[in-house]
Amino acid sequence: MAKIIKLNVYEKTVYAVQVEDNLYIDEIGIKHLSPSPENCKNTRNVPPALRTAFEHLAKNHAARKKVEDKRAKFLKEIKQQLNELEKDECAIMKELRDAKGVISRDEFVDTFYEALPDRVKNAMKQYGYSAGSTPYALGYDNNHIYIIRNVMVSKYDKNIPYAYEEYDGNWMMCDEAEEMEAYKKDIKKNEKTLPVSMPINSYMWTGDKFSTWYSGVYEIAIEDDMTKEYAKELAKKFAR
């Protein structure tokens, strides 16, 4: 038989049935977790129809909790199985790369960076460049290594001549921005080039909170299989 109590809430007294150790549901369907003992009072004088309804509610809650526990257990098992399959897939992909004599993209980028001469790596650290990041507002593909430097030029500033606020509040770049002197001035002010012969791709773009950014990107094309030897060759070529 379900335990029914009188519960003092909302400046009135209501009946409530215990459905779990510290969980009660009152006569209008509101749940009460760990109600204060001084607000609870045992009672026996419960109208028969109400007691029957509370018994049905308690049984329903118990059955539902049992099903939810089964679902949670099932989902946990499925997640574990998927994690194992993902690990297996990673191992298989490595097996495939090993069979072809190639390495992963992350390994390729790391090998490329480590093969750069100190003068280039020191300049990258000095100016805040990173290798392998995804450039913003620039076409991205897996057939390039990107060496990137991002600088926030302004924030909460709507007085940028080459940007404007859309009707929906988005902060956008003007179509003719690249032709404007203010744009060119900000490019020149924020651009920091590396000691390499490859030209840099510098551009401005807009972000959230009315922010305006500068990005400087070097795009190194990957035109052969991703091997350690080729990564080192690209690094040598880039550092000329």
MARVOBA-472984 format. One record per residue (C-alpha): residue number from 1; residue in three letters; y, x, z. Coordinates in steps of 0.2 Angstrom, whole numbers. Example, Ala and Ser with C-alpha at 12.3 -4.5 7.8 and 13.67 -1.06 7.14 Angstrom:
<site><n>1</n><res>Ala</res><y>-22</y><x>62</x><z>39</z></site>
<site><n>2</n><res>Ser</res><y>-5</y><x>68</x><z>36</z></site>
//
This chain:
<site><n>1</n><res>Met</res><y>0</y><x>0</x><z>0</z></site>
<site><n>2</n><res>Ala</res><y>17</y><x>7</x><z>-5</z></site>
<site><n>3</n><res>Lys</res><y>29</y><x>11</x><z>9</z></site>
<site><n>4</n><res>Ile</res><y>45</y><x>0</x><z>8</z></site>
<site><n>5</n><res>Ile</res><y>60</y><x>3</x><z>18</z></site>
<site><n>6</n><res>Lys</res><y>78</y><x>-4</x><z>21</z></site>
<site><n>7</n><res>Leu</res><y>91</y><x>8</x><z>15</z></site>
<site><n>8</n><res>Asn</res><y>109</y><x>8</x><z>19</z></site>
<site><n>9</n><res>Val</res><y>119</y><x>12</x><z>4</z></site>
<site><n>10</n><res>Tyr</res><y>135</y><x>6</x><z>-5</z></site>
<site><n>11</n><res>Glu</res><y>141</y><x>-1</x><z>11</z></site>
<site><n>12</n><res>Lys</res><y>126</y><x>-13</x><z>11</z></site>
<site><n>13</n><res>Thr</res><y>107</y><x>-13</x><z>15</z></site>
<site><n>14</n><res>Val</res><y>94</y><x>-14</x><z>1</z></site>
<site><n>15</n><res>Tyr</res><y>76</y><x>-13</x><z>0</z></site>
<site><n>16</n><res>Ala</res><y>68</y><x>2</x><z>-8</z></site>
<site><n>17</n><res>Val</res><y>50</y><x>8</x><z>-11</z></site>
<site><n>18</n><res>Gln</res><y>44</y><x>26</x><z>-10</z></site>
<site><n>19</n><res>Val</res><y>37</y><x>32</x><z>-26</z></site>
<site><n>20</n><res>Glu</res><y>36</y><x>51</x><z>-22</z></site>
<site><n>21</n><res>Asp</res><y>37</y><x>61</x><z>-6</z></site>
<site><n>22</n><res>Asn</res><y>56</y><x>61</x><z>-6</z></site>
<site><n>23</n><res>Leu</res><y>60</y><x>49</x><z>-19</z></site>
<site><n>24</n><res>Tyr</res><y>64</y><x>30</x><z>-17</z></site>
<site><n>25</n><res>Ile</res><y>69</y><x>17</x><z>-30</z></site>
<site><n>26</n><res>Asp</res><y>79</y><x>2</x><z>-23</z></site>
<site><n>27</n><res>Glu</res><y>78</y><x>-16</x><z>-28</z></site>
<site><n>28</n><res>Ile</res><y>90</y><x>-14</x><z>-42</z></site>
<site><n>29</n><res>Gly</res><y>82</y><x>1</x><z>-50</z></site>
<site><n>30</n><res>Ile</res><y>93</y><x>15</x><z>-43</z></site>
<site><n>31</n><res>Lys</res><y>83</y><x>31</x><z>-38</z></site>
<site><n>32</n><res>His</res><y>87</y><x>40</x><z>-21</z></site>
<site><n>33</n><res>Leu</res><y>81</y><x>58</x><z>-18</z></site>
<site><n>34</n><res>Ser</res><y>79</y><x>63</x><z>0</z></site>
<site><n>35</n><res>Pro</res><y>90</y><x>49</x><z>8</z></site>
<site><n>36</n><res>Ser</res><y>97</y><x>53</x><z>25</z></site>
<site><n>37</n><res>Pro</res><y>85</y><x>48</x><z>39</z></site>
<site><n>38</n><res>Glu</res><y>99</y><x>39</x><z>48</z></site>
<site><n>39</n><res>Asn</res><y>101</y><x>28</x><z>32</z></site>
<site><n>40</n><res>Cys</res><y>83</y><x>23</x><z>32</z></site>
<site><n>41</n><res>Lys</res><y>74</y><x>10</x><z>42</z></site>
<site><n>42</n><res>Asn</res><y>55</y><x>5</x><z>41</z></site>
<site><n>43</n><res>Thr</res><y>52</y><x>-13</x><z>38</z></site>
<site><n>44</n><res>Arg</res><y>38</y><x>-26</x><z>38</z></site>
<site><n>45</n><res>Asn</res><y>47</y><x>-42</x><z>34</z></site>
<site><n>46</n><res>Val</res><y>48</y><x>-40</x><z>15</z></site>
<site><n>47</n><res>Pro</res><y>48</y><x>-56</x><z>5</z></site>
<site><n>48</n><res>Pro</res><y>30</y><x>-57</x><z>-4</z></site>
<site><n>49</n><res>Ala</res><y>37</y><x>-58</x><z>-21</z></site>
<site><n>50</n><res>Leu</res><y>48</y><x>-42</x><z>-18</z></site>
<site><n>51</n><res>Arg</res><y>33</y><x>-33</x><z>-11</z></site>
<site><n>52</n><res>Thr</res><y>22</y><x>-37</x><z>-25</z></site>
<site><n>53</n><res>Ala</res><y>36</y><x>-31</x><z>-38</z></site>
<site><n>54</n><res>Phe</res><y>38</y><x>-15</x><z>-28</z></site>
<site><n>55</n><res>Glu</res><y>19</y><x>-12</x><z>-28</z></site>
<site><n>56</n><res>His</res><y>20</y><x>-14</x><z>-47</z></site>
<site><n>57</n><res>Leu</res><y>34</y><x>-2</x><z>-48</z></site>
<site><n>58</n><res>Ala</res><y>26</y><x>11</x><z>-37</z></site>
<site><n>59</n><res>Lys</res><y>10</y><x>11</x><z>-48</z></site>
<site><n>60</n><res>Asn</res><y>20</y><x>12</x><z>-64</z></site>
<site><n>61</n><res>His</res><y>29</y><x>27</x><z>-57</z></site>
<site><n>62</n><res>Ala</res><y>13</y><x>35</x><z>-52</z></site>
<site><n>63</n><res>Ala</res><y>5</y><x>32</x><z>-69</z></site>
<site><n>64</n><res>Arg</res><y>21</y><x>38</x><z>-78</z></site>
<site><n>65</n><res>Lys</res><y>22</y><x>54</x><z>-68</z></site>
<site><n>66</n><res>Lys</res><y>4</y><x>57</x><z>-72</z></site>
<site><n>67</n><res>Val</res><y>7</y><x>56</x><z>-90</z></site>
<site><n>68</n><res>Glu</res><y>23</y><x>66</x><z>-89</z></site>
<site><n>69</n><res>Asp</res><y>13</y><x>80</x><z>-80</z></site>
<site><n>70</n><res>Lys</res><y>0</y><x>80</x><z>-93</z></site>
<site><n>71</n><res>Arg</res><y>14</y><x>81</x><z>-107</z></site>
<site><n>72</n><res>Ala</res><y>22</y><x>96</x><z>-98</z></site>
<site><n>73</n><res>Lys</res><y>5</y><x>105</x><z>-96</z></site>
<site><n>74</n><res>Phe</res><y>2</y><x>102</x><z>-114</z></site>
<site><n>75</n><res>Leu</res><y>19</y><x>108</x><z>-120</z></site>
<site><n>76</n><res>Lys</res><y>17</y><x>123</x><z>-109</z></site>
<site><n>77</n><res>Glu</res><y>0</y><x>127</x><z>-117</z></site>
<site><n>78</n><res>Ile</res><y>7</y><x>124</x><z>-135</z></site>
<site><n>79</n><res>Lys</res><y>22</y><x>136</x><z>-131</z></site>
<site><n>80</n><res>Gln</res><y>10</y><x>149</x><z>-125</z></site>
<site><n>81</n><res>Gln</res><y>-1</y><x>148</x><z>-140</z></site>
<site><n>82</n><res>Leu</res><y>15</y><x>149</x><z>-151</z></site>
<site><n>83</n><res>Asn</res><y>20</y><x>164</x><z>-142</z></site>
<site><n>84</n><res>Glu</res><y>4</y><x>172</x><z>-145</z></site>
<site><n>85</n><res>Leu</res><y>4</y><x>168</x><z>-163</z></site>
<site><n>86</n><res>Glu</res><y>21</y><x>175</x><z>-165</z></site>
<site><n>87</n><res>Lys</res><y>15</y><x>191</x><z>-157</z></site>
<site><n>88</n><res>Asp</res><y>1</y><x>191</x><z>-169</z></site>
<site><n>89</n><res>Glu</res><y>12</y><x>188</x><z>-184</z></site>
<site><n>90</n><res>Cys</res><y>23</y><x>203</x><z>-179</z></site>
<site><n>91</n><res>Ala</res><y>8</y><x>214</x><z>-178</z></site>
<site><n>92</n><res>Ile</res><y>2</y><x>208</x><z>-195</z></site>
<site><n>93</n><res>Met</res><y>19</y><x>211</x><z>-203</z></site>
<site><n>94</n><res>Lys</res><y>18</y><x>229</x><z>-196</z></site>
<site><n>95</n><res>Glu</res><y>1</y><x>230</x><z>-203</z></site>
<site><n>96</n><res>Leu</res><y>8</y><x>225</x><z>-220</z></site>
<site><n>97</n><res>Arg</res><y>22</y><x>237</x><z>-219</z></site>
<site><n>98</n><res>Asp</res><y>10</y><x>251</x><z>-214</z></site>
<site><n>99</n><res>Ala</res><y>-1</y><x>247</x><z>-229</z></site>
<site><n>100</n><res>Lys</res><y>14</y><x>249</x><z>-240</z></site>
<site><n>101</n><res>Gly</res><y>21</y><x>264</x><z>-231</z></site>
<site><n>102</n><res>Val</res><y>38</y><x>255</x><z>-227</z></site>
<site><n>103</n><res>Ile</res><y>47</y><x>251</x><z>-210</z></site>
<site><n>104</n><res>Ser</res><y>56</y><x>236</x><z>-203</z></site>
<site><n>105</n><res>Arg</res><y>74</y><x>233</x><z>-207</z></site>
<site><n>106</n><res>Asp</res><y>79</y><x>237</x><z>-189</z></site>
<site><n>107</n><res>Glu</res><y>69</y><x>253</x><z>-190</z></site>
<site><n>108</n><res>Phe</res><y>77</y><x>257</x><z>-207</z></site>
<site><n>109</n><res>Val</res><y>95</y><x>254</x><z>-200</z></site>
<site><n>110</n><res>Asp</res><y>91</y><x>264</x><z>-184</z></site>
<site><n>111</n><res>Thr</res><y>84</y><x>279</x><z>-195</z></site>
<site><n>112</n><res>Phe</res><y>99</y><x>278</x><z>-206</z></site>
<site><n>113</n><res>Tyr</res><y>111</y><x>279</x><z>-192</z></site>
<site><n>114</n><res>Glu</res><y>102</y><x>293</x><z>-183</z></site>
<site><n>115</n><res>Ala</res><y>102</y><x>303</x><z>-199</z></site>
<site><n>116</n><res>Leu</res><y>121</y><x>302</x><z>-201</z></site>
<site><n>117</n><res>Pro</res><y>131</y><x>318</x><z>-197</z></site>
<site><n>118</n><res>Asp</res><y>139</y><x>319</x><z>-180</z></site>
<site><n>119</n><res>Arg</res><y>157</y><x>319</x><z>-188</z></site>
<site><n>120</n><res>Val</res><y>153</y><x>301</x><z>-195</z></site>
<site><n>121</n><res>Lys</res><y>144</y><x>295</x><z>-179</z></site>
<site><n>122</n><res>Asn</res><y>159</y><x>302</x><z>-169</z></site>
<site><n>123</n><res>Ala</res><y>171</y><x>293</x><z>-179</z></site>
<site><n>124</n><res>Met</res><y>161</y><x>277</x><z>-178</z></site>
<site><n>125</n><res>Lys</res><y>161</y><x>278</x><z>-159</z></site>
<site><n>126</n><res>Gln</res><y>180</y><x>282</x><z>-159</z></site>
<site><n>127</n><res>Tyr</res><y>185</y><x>267</x><z>-170</z></site>
<site><n>128</n><res>Gly</res><y>172</y><x>255</x><z>-163</z></site>
<site><n>129</n><res>Tyr</res><y>160</y><x>253</x><z>-179</z></site>
<site><n>130</n><res>Ser</res><y>143</y><x>246</x><z>-177</z></site>
<site><n>131</n><res>Ala</res><y>128</y><x>248</x><z>-190</z></site>
<site><n>132</n><res>Gly</res><y>118</y><x>233</x><z>-194</z></site>
<site><n>133</n><res>Ser</res><y>128</y><x>219</x><z>-188</z></site>
<site><n>134</n><res>Thr</res><y>131</y><x>203</x><z>-199</z></site>
<site><n>135</n><res>Pro</res><y>149</y><x>203</x><z>-206</z></site>
<site><n>136</n><res>Tyr</res><y>159</y><x>187</x><z>-204</z></site>
<site><n>137</n><res>Ala</res><y>167</y><x>178</x><z>-219</z></site>
<site><n>138</n><res>Leu</res><y>158</y><x>190</x><z>-231</z></site>
<site><n>139</n><res>Gly</res><y>143</y><x>187</x><z>-242</z></site>
<site><n>140</n><res>Tyr</res><y>128</y><x>194</x><z>-232</z></site>
<site><n>141</n><res>Asp</res><y>110</y><x>199</x><z>-238</z></site>
<site><n>142</n><res>Asn</res><y>96</y><x>210</x><z>-233</z></site>
<site><n>143</n><res>Asn</res><y>98</y><x>222</x><z>-247</z></site>
<site><n>144</n><res>His</res><y>113</y><x>230</x><z>-239</z></site>
<site><n>145</n><res>Ile</res><y>116</y><x>240</x><z>-223</z></site>
<site><n>146</n><res>Tyr</res><y>133</y><x>235</x><z>-216</z></site>
<site><n>147</n><res>Ile</res><y>144</y><x>246</x><z>-205</z></site>
<site><n>148</n><res>Ile</res><y>157</y><x>235</x><z>-197</z></site>
<site><n>149</n><res>Arg</res><y>172</y><x>236</x><z>-186</z></site>
<site><n>150</n><res>Asn</res><y>180</y><x>219</x><z>-180</z></site>
<site><n>151</n><res>Val</res><y>197</y><x>219</x><z>-171</z></site>
<site><n>152</n><res>Met</res><y>206</y><x>203</x><z>-164</z></site>
<site><n>153</n><res>Val</res><y>223</y><x>204</x><z>-170</z></site>
<site><n>154</n><res>Ser</res><y>230</y><x>188</x><z>-161</z></site>
<site><n>155</n><res>Lys</res><y>224</y><x>173</x><z>-151</z></site>
<site><n>156</n><res>Tyr</res><y>233</y><x>156</x><z>-148</z></site>
<site><n>157</n><res>Asp</res><y>246</y><x>162</x><z>-161</z></site>
<site><n>158</n><res>Lys</res><y>250</y><x>149</x><z>-174</z></site>
<site><n>159</n><res>Asn</res><y>264</y><x>160</x><z>-181</z></site>
<site><n>160</n><res>Ile</res><y>253</y><x>170</x><z>-193</z></site>
<site><n>161</n><res>Pro</res><y>262</y><x>169</x><z>-210</z></site>
<site><n>162</n><res>Tyr</res><y>245</y><x>169</x><z>-220</z></site>
<site><n>163</n><res>Ala</res><y>236</y><x>156</x><z>-209</z></site>
<site><n>164</n><res>Tyr</res><y>238</y><x>138</x><z>-205</z></site>
<site><n>165</n><res>Glu</res><y>232</y><x>124</x><z>-194</z></site>
<site><n>166</n><res>Glu</res><y>222</y><x>110</x><z>-203</z></site>
<site><n>167</n><res>Tyr</res><y>224</y><x>92</x><z>-199</z></site>
<site><n>168</n><res>Asp</res><y>208</y><x>92</x><z>-189</z></site>
<site><n>169</n><res>Gly</res><y>214</y><x>107</x><z>-179</z></site>
<site><n>170</n><res>Asn</res><y>204</y><x>121</x><z>-188</z></site>
<site><n>171</n><res>Trp</res><y>213</y><x>137</x><z>-190</z></site>
<site><n>172</n><res>Met</res><y>212</y><x>142</x><z>-209</z></site>
<site><n>173</n><res>Met</res><y>217</y><x>156</x><z>-220</z></site>
<site><n>174</n><res>Cys</res><y>229</y><x>152</x><z>-234</z></site>
<site><n>175</n><res>Asp</res><y>222</y><x>153</x><z>-252</z></site>
<site><n>176</n><res>Glu</res><y>236</y><x>166</x><z>-257</z></site>
<site><n>177</n><res>Ala</res><y>234</y><x>176</x><z>-241</z></site>
<site><n>178</n><res>Glu</res><y>229</y><x>192</x><z>-249</z></site>
<site><n>179</n><res>Glu</res><y>244</y><x>192</x><z>-259</z></site>
<site><n>180</n><res>Met</res><y>256</y><x>190</x><z>-244</z></site>
<site><n>181</n><res>Glu</res><y>265</y><x>205</x><z>-237</z></site>
<site><n>182</n><res>Ala</res><y>261</y><x>200</x><z>-219</z></site>
<site><n>183</n><res>Tyr</res><y>242</y><x>200</x><z>-223</z></site>
<site><n>184</n><res>Lys</res><y>244</y><x>217</x><z>-232</z></site>
<site><n>185</n><res>Lys</res><y>254</y><x>224</x><z>-217</z></site>
<site><n>186</n><res>Asp</res><y>240</y><x>218</x><z>-204</z></site>
<site><n>187</n><res>Ile</res><y>227</y><x>226</x><z>-215</z></site>
<site><n>188</n><res>Lys</res><y>236</y><x>243</x><z>-215</z></site>
<site><n>189</n><res>Lys</res><y>240</y><x>242</x><z>-197</z></site>
<site><n>190</n><res>Asn</res><y>222</y><x>239</x><z>-191</z></site>
<site><n>191</n><res>Glu</res><y>212</y><x>248</x><z>-204</z></site>
<site><n>192</n><res>Lys</res><y>203</y><x>264</x><z>-198</z></site>
<site><n>193</n><res>Thr</res><y>192</y><x>273</x><z>-211</z></site>
<site><n>194</n><res>Leu</res><y>177</y><x>284</x><z>-208</z></site>
<site><n>195</n><res>Pro</res><y>176</y><x>302</x><z>-216</z></site>
<site><n>196</n><res>Val</res><y>166</y><x>296</x><z>-230</z></site>
<site><n>197</n><res>Ser</res><y>169</y><x>294</x><z>-249</z></site>
<site><n>198</n><res>Met</res><y>164</y><x>276</x><z>-250</z></site>
<site><n>199</n><res>Pro</res><y>179</y><x>264</x><z>-250</z></site>
<site><n>200</n><res>Ile</res><y>180</y><x>252</x><z>-236</z></site>
<site><n>201</n><res>Asn</res><y>181</y><x>233</x><z>-238</z></site>
<site><n>202</n><res>Ser</res><y>195</y><x>227</x><z>-227</z></site>
<site><n>203</n><res>Tyr</res><y>200</y><x>209</x><z>-224</z></site>
<site><n>204</n><res>Met</res><y>207</y><x>196</x><z>-212</z></site>
<site><n>205</n><res>Trp</res><y>199</y><x>180</x><z>-206</z></site>
<site><n>206</n><res>Thr</res><y>202</y><x>166</x><z>-194</z></site>
<site><n>207</n><res>Gly</res><y>192</y><x>162</x><z>-178</z></site>
<site><n>208</n><res>Asp</res><y>192</y><x>149</x><z>-164</z></site>
<site><n>209</n><res>Lys</res><y>206</y><x>147</x><z>-152</z></site>
<site><n>210</n><res>Phe</res><y>219</y><x>150</x><z>-166</z></site>
<site><n>211</n><res>Ser</res><y>213</y><x>169</x><z>-167</z></site>
<site><n>212</n><res>Thr</res><y>216</y><x>180</x><z>-181</z></site>
<site><n>213</n><res>Trp</res><y>204</y><x>195</x><z>-185</z></site>
<site><n>214</n><res>Tyr</res><y>203</y><x>210</x><z>-195</z></site>
<site><n>215</n><res>Ser</res><y>186</y><x>217</x><z>-202</z></site>
<site><n>216</n><res>Gly</res><y>182</y><x>233</x><z>-210</z></site>
<site><n>217</n><res>Val</res><y>165</y><x>234</x><z>-218</z></site>
<site><n>218</n><res>Tyr</res><y>156</y><x>247</x><z>-228</z></site>
<site><n>219</n><res>Glu</res><y>142</y><x>240</x><z>-238</z></site>
<site><n>220</n><res>Ile</res><y>127</y><x>252</x><z>-242</z></site>
<site><n>221</n><res>Ala</res><y>116</y><x>245</x><z>-255</z></site>
<site><n>222</n><res>Ile</res><y>97</y><x>246</x><z>-252</z></site>
<site><n>223</n><res>Glu</res><y>89</y><x>249</x><z>-269</z></site>
<site><n>224</n><res>Asp</res><y>72</y><x>255</x><z>-265</z></site>
<site><n>225</n><res>Asp</res><y>58</y><x>253</x><z>-253</z></site>
<site><n>226</n><res>Met</res><y>63</y><x>254</x><z>-235</z></site>
<site><n>227</n><res>Thr</res><y>55</y><x>270</x><z>-229</z></site>
<site><n>228</n><res>Lys</res><y>61</y><x>283</x><z>-217</z></site>
<site><n>229</n><res>Glu</res><y>64</y><x>296</x><z>-231</z></site>
<site><n>230</n><res>Tyr</res><y>74</y><x>283</x><z>-241</z></site>
<site><n>231</n><res>Ala</res><y>85</y><x>279</x><z>-225</z></site>
<site><n>232</n><res>Lys</res><y>89</y><x>297</x><z>-223</z></site>
<site><n>233</n><res>Glu</res><y>93</y><x>299</x><z>-241</z></site>
<site><n>234</n><res>Leu</res><y>105</y><x>284</x><z>-240</z></site>
<site><n>235</n><res>Ala</res><y>113</y><x>292</x><z>-224</z></site>
<site><n>236</n><res>Lys</res><y>116</y><x>308</x><z>-233</z></site>
<site><n>237</n><res>Lys</res><y>123</y><x>299</x><z>-248</z></site>
<site><n>238</n><res>Phe</res><y>135</y><x>289</x><z>-238</z></site>
<site><n>239</n><res>Ala</res><y>141</y><x>303</x><z>-228</z></site>
<site><n>240</n><res>Arg</res><y>147</y><x>313</x><z>-243</z></site>
//
